[in-house]
Amino acid sequence: MTLRDIPLQTIDGTATSLADYAGDAVLIVNVASRCGLTPQYEKLEQLQRQYADRGFTVLGVPCNQFNGQEPGTADEIVEFCSATYGVTFPLLAKSEVNGEGRHPLYRELVEIADADGTAGDVQWNFEKFLIAPDGTVSRFRPRTEPDAPEVVAAVEAALPR
């Protein structure tokens, strides 16, 4: 099974997978609404708007594993993201990214090393995984802002058009 074959669910309960984004670059980010890093939503949305027409999308994965910083229901999360940050990118169902209940997508993603060569558990909210159309994955740690030069360069290099 490849990353694109792993079953996913949108925040409204619709079945999906990364195969729905075949040929596109996808930035997967575990998100939370009550975190010191939550303002990254604004920069994620900027990336979405800037590159969507070139085959790019952000996929937000709400996660409540880090100090309970995403306690809301699906409706509350959607409302917060929309009202506070104008989020237009898709959100997936709330999921665990670490531990025994880790979503199968994250079982695969945590095997990817970051720029320093370190793989393993997601460190905190807003860890980013960029999946290029050819299936290669780049990993950026939580404190790396979505508009950091290394993230923007990786996104631009992965754009299919």
VENUR-V498802 format. One record per backbone hydrogen bond with DSSP energy under -1.0 kcal/mol. NH is the residue of the N-H (numbers start at 1). CO is the residue of the C=O. If there is no record, write none. Layout:
nh->[NH	NH]
co->[CO	CO]
//
This chain:
nh->[5	6	8	10	11	13	16	19	20	21	22	24	25	26	27	28	29	30	31	34	38	40	41	42	44	45	46	47	48	49	50	51	52	54	55	57	59	60	61	63	69	77	78	79	80	81	82	83	84	85	86	87	92	93	95	102	103	107	108	109	110	111	112	114	117	120	126	128	129	130	131	132	135	138	140	144	148	152	153	154	155	156	157	158	159	161]
co->[2	3	16	14	91	10	8	4	17	18	19	21	55	131	57	129	59	127	61	69	35	37	38	39	40	41	42	43	44	45	46	47	48	51	52	25	27	90	29	31	66	73	74	75	76	77	78	79	80	81	82	81	60	9	62	99	96	103	104	105	106	108	109	118	114	110	30	140	28	138	26	136	132	130	128	141	145	148	149	150	151	152	153	154	155	54]
//
